[in-house]
């Protein structure tokens, strides 16, 4: 193995290296957001009433927050999928 090849192997700065870094950064962000969501859910366990047309269910606030978060995450995933499909 030559000196040039050895240096390239230790310090990957090409596109593949950036992809690995971005995947790790994305994973870290997902874990941080998930931990924050769990903390908020455990701190909000009081009952909450919300109105949908003529229906007024009373559910724990944590369940309501989880539903809103899941809906937002699903909508974000759908938009990301549509944008990726449009580009490529």
KETI-204435 format. One record per residue (C-alpha): residue in three letters; x, y, z. Coordinates in steps of 0.5 Angstrom, whole numbers, plus 500, padded with zeros to 3 digits. Example, Ala and Ser with C-alpha at 12.3 -4.5 7.8 and 13.67 -1.06 7.14 Angstrom:
<rs>
<r><resn>ALA</resn><u>525</u><v>491</v><w>516</w></r>
<r><resn>SER</resn><u>527</u><v>498</v><w>514</w></r>
</rs>
This chain:
<rs>
<r><resn>UNK</resn><u>500</u><v>500</v><w>500</w></r>
<r><resn>UNK</resn><u>503</u><v>507</v><w>498</w></r>
<r><resn>UNK</resn><u>503</u><v>513</v><w>502</w></r>
<r><resn>UNK</resn><u>498</u><v>516</v><w>498</w></r>
<r><resn>UNK</resn><u>493</u><v>510</v><w>498</w></r>
<r><resn>UNK</resn><u>494</u><v>510</v><w>506</w></r>
<r><resn>UNK</resn><u>492</u><v>517</v><w>507</w></r>
<r><resn>UNK</resn><u>486</u><v>517</v><w>503</w></r>
<r><resn>UNK</resn><u>484</u><v>511</v><w>507</w></r>
<r><resn>UNK</resn><u>485</u><v>514</v><w>514</w></r>
<r><resn>UNK</resn><u>481</u><v>521</v><w>512</w></r>
<r><resn>UNK</resn><u>476</u><v>520</v><w>507</w></r>
<r><resn>UNK</resn><u>473</u><v>526</v><w>505</w></r>
<r><resn>UNK</resn><u>469</u><v>524</v><w>499</w></r>
<r><resn>UNK</resn><u>462</u><v>524</v><w>497</w></r>
<r><resn>UNK</resn><u>462</u><v>517</v><w>501</w></r>
<r><resn>UNK</resn><u>464</u><v>520</v><w>507</w></r>
<r><resn>UNK</resn><u>459</u><v>525</v><w>507</w></r>
<r><resn>UNK</resn><u>454</u><v>521</v><w>506</w></r>
<r><resn>UNK</resn><u>456</u><v>517</v><w>513</w></r>
<r><resn>UNK</resn><u>456</u><v>523</v><w>517</w></r>
<r><resn>UNK</resn><u>449</u><v>525</v><w>514</w></r>
<r><resn>UNK</resn><u>446</u><v>519</v><w>516</w></r>
<r><resn>UNK</resn><u>449</u><v>519</v><w>523</w></r>
<r><resn>UNK</resn><u>447</u><v>526</v><w>524</w></r>
<r><resn>UNK</resn><u>440</u><v>524</v><w>522</w></r>
<r><resn>UNK</resn><u>440</u><v>519</v><w>527</w></r>
<r><resn>UNK</resn><u>442</u><v>523</v><w>532</w></r>
<r><resn>UNK</resn><u>437</u><v>528</v><w>531</w></r>
<r><resn>UNK</resn><u>432</u><v>523</v><w>531</w></r>
<r><resn>UNK</resn><u>434</u><v>520</v><w>537</w></r>
<r><resn>UNK</resn><u>434</u><v>527</v><w>540</w></r>
<r><resn>UNK</resn><u>427</u><v>529</v><w>538</w></r>
<r><resn>UNK</resn><u>424</u><v>522</v><w>540</w></r>
<r><resn>UNK</resn><u>427</u><v>523</v><w>547</w></r>
<r><resn>UNK</resn><u>424</u><v>530</v><w>548</w></r>
<r><resn>UNK</resn><u>417</u><v>527</v><w>545</w></r>
<r><resn>UNK</resn><u>418</u><v>522</v><w>551</w></r>
<r><resn>UNK</resn><u>419</u><v>527</v><w>556</w></r>
<r><resn>UNK</resn><u>414</u><v>531</v><w>554</w></r>
<r><resn>UNK</resn><u>409</u><v>526</v><w>554</w></r>
<r><resn>UNK</resn><u>411</u><v>523</v><w>561</w></r>
<r><resn>UNK</resn><u>410</u><v>530</v><w>563</w></r>
<r><resn>UNK</resn><u>403</u><v>531</v><w>560</w></r>
<r><resn>UNK</resn><u>398</u><v>526</v><w>563</w></r>
<r><resn>UNK</resn><u>392</u><v>530</v><w>565</w></r>
<r><resn>UNK</resn><u>386</u><v>529</v><w>561</w></r>
<r><resn>UNK</resn><u>384</u><v>534</v><w>556</w></r>
<r><resn>UNK</resn><u>378</u><v>535</v><w>552</w></r>
<r><resn>UNK</resn><u>378</u><v>537</v><w>545</w></r>
<r><resn>UNK</resn><u>372</u><v>538</v><w>540</w></r>
<r><resn>UNK</resn><u>371</u><v>534</v><w>533</w></r>
<r><resn>UNK</resn><u>365</u><v>536</v><w>530</w></r>
<r><resn>UNK</resn><u>360</u><v>534</v><w>535</w></r>
<r><resn>UNK</resn><u>364</u><v>529</v><w>538</w></r>
<r><resn>UNK</resn><u>368</u><v>532</v><w>545</w></r>
<r><resn>UNK</resn><u>372</u><v>526</v><w>547</w></r>
<r><resn>UNK</resn><u>376</u><v>526</v><w>554</w></r>
<r><resn>UNK</resn><u>383</u><v>523</v><w>553</w></r>
<r><resn>UNK</resn><u>390</u><v>524</v><w>557</w></r>
<r><resn>UNK</resn><u>394</u><v>530</v><w>554</w></r>
<r><resn>UNK</resn><u>400</u><v>525</v><w>552</w></r>
<r><resn>UNK</resn><u>395</u><v>521</v><w>548</w></r>
<r><resn>UNK</resn><u>393</u><v>527</v><w>544</w></r>
<r><resn>UNK</resn><u>400</u><v>530</v><w>543</w></r>
<r><resn>UNK</resn><u>402</u><v>523</v><w>541</w></r>
<r><resn>UNK</resn><u>397</u><v>523</v><w>536</w></r>
<r><resn>UNK</resn><u>399</u><v>530</v><w>533</w></r>
<r><resn>UNK</resn><u>406</u><v>528</v><w>533</w></r>
<r><resn>UNK</resn><u>405</u><v>522</v><w>529</w></r>
<r><resn>UNK</resn><u>400</u><v>526</v><w>524</w></r>
<r><resn>UNK</resn><u>406</u><v>531</v><w>523</w></r>
<r><resn>UNK</resn><u>411</u><v>526</v><w>522</w></r>
<r><resn>UNK</resn><u>407</u><v>522</v><w>517</w></r>
<r><resn>UNK</resn><u>405</u><v>528</v><w>513</w></r>
<r><resn>UNK</resn><u>413</u><v>530</v><w>513</w></r>
<r><resn>UNK</resn><u>415</u><v>523</v><w>511</w></r>
<r><resn>UNK</resn><u>409</u><v>523</v><w>505</w></r>
<r><resn>UNK</resn><u>412</u><v>530</v><w>503</w></r>
<r><resn>UNK</resn><u>419</u><v>528</v><w>503</w></r>
<r><resn>UNK</resn><u>417</u><v>522</v><w>499</w></r>
<r><resn>UNK</resn><u>413</u><v>526</v><w>494</w></r>
<r><resn>UNK</resn><u>419</u><v>531</v><w>493</w></r>
<r><resn>UNK</resn><u>424</u><v>525</v><w>492</w></r>
<r><resn>UNK</resn><u>420</u><v>522</v><w>487</w></r>
<r><resn>UNK</resn><u>419</u><v>528</v><w>483</w></r>
<r><resn>UNK</resn><u>427</u><v>529</v><w>483</w></r>
<r><resn>UNK</resn><u>428</u><v>523</v><w>481</w></r>
</rs>
